[in-house]
């Protein structure tokens, strides 16, 4: 089990790290980021017990990771889960999140593309050839 307590400031788990069966996260006004894009996944289920005050908890996912936040009590904060891949992607990890969110945020989403990738994919206006 991993325990992450942050009253203020940042805590991150990223790169190649072994995903345990359980993570306990306590966030006051700080921020915690759990990046699963390069993590080593050895079992199909992860339980996260989260208590978020006015700070934030961010889960960066990849295809095959499903996040369930149905057991999270939300007061004045918010919980948002984004998964752009379809149902045909096999599930490699299910993350069950339970706990409370006060005035902070709990967010699960894939990583954003960098600015160079965005420039290559952005729509371009048609240009007329000179007469």
N, C-alpha and C positions, 0 to 999 in steps of 0.2 A: 504494500500500500504506500502511496505517496501522499504526503500532507504538505499543502502550500498555504501559508498564512501571510497575508499582506495587509497591513493597516494603511500604508500609503506607498507610493512608488510603484515599480514594475517588478514582476516575476515572469519568467518565460521558460517554457520547456519546448525546445525546437531541435531540428537536426535529427540525428539517429539516436533515439532513446527507446527503451523497452516499455511498452504500454502494460501497466499492471492490470489486475482485476478490479482495483478500486482506487479512486483518488478523492481526497477530501480537500476542498478549497474554501478558505475563509478570506473574504475581501472586504475591507472597510472602505476607504476612499481611494484605494490603489487600483491597479489593474493586473490581471493575470492572463497570459496567453498560452494556450496549449496547442501546439502546432503538430498535427498528425500526418502532415504530408510526407515526412521522411521517417516517421516512427516505425519501429519494428512491432508488428502485431502478431501475437502468438496464440491468442484466444479470441473467441467470437463476441464476448460481452465485456463491456467496461461500465462500471457504476461510478458516477460522480455525485458526491454529496456536496452541494454548493450553498454557501450563504454569502450573498452579495449585498453590501450596504449601499453606499452611494457611488461605488466604483464600478468596475466592469470585469466580466469574464468572457474571453473570446476563444472559441474552438475553431481552428482552421482544419477543414476536412479535405478529403480527396474522394474520387469515385469509389463507391463500395462502402462508404462509412455513412451510417444512418444515425441521426441524433433524435432522441425522444425526450421532450421537455414537459410531458403531460403532468408529471408529479412536482412541478415547480410552482410554488405560491408566489404571486406577483402582487406587490402593493402599488406604489406609484411609478415603478420602473417599467422596463419592457423586456420581452423575450422574443428573439427573432431567429428562425432557422431557415436557411436557404440551401437548397440542394438542386442544382441545375441539371443533374443527370437523370435519365429515365429509369423506369422500373426494370428494364432488361439488364442492368448492371448488377452482377452478383454482390451480395452483401458480405464483406469481409470482417466488419466490426459494427456492432450495435452499441451505441453509447446511451445509457439511460441516466438522465440527469434528474435529481430530486433536490429539494431544498427550498430556499426563499430568496427572493430578489426584492430589496427595499426600494430605494429610488434610483438604483443603478441599472445596468444592462447585462443581459446574457445574450450572446450572439454566436451562432454557429454558421459558418459559410466557407466556401472554397477560397483559396488565396486570390487576391486581385492580380491581374496582369500588370506588368510594369509599363512605364510610359512608352517605351519603344514598341512593345507589342500592341499597345492601344493605337499608336500612330499607324502601324501597318494594317490594322483591321478597321479603322474608322472609315465611314463612307466619304467618298470624294465627290465633289460636284462635277458635272460634265463640263468639259471645256470645249469651246468651238475652235475649230482650226482657223487660222487667219486667212482672209480672202486672198 
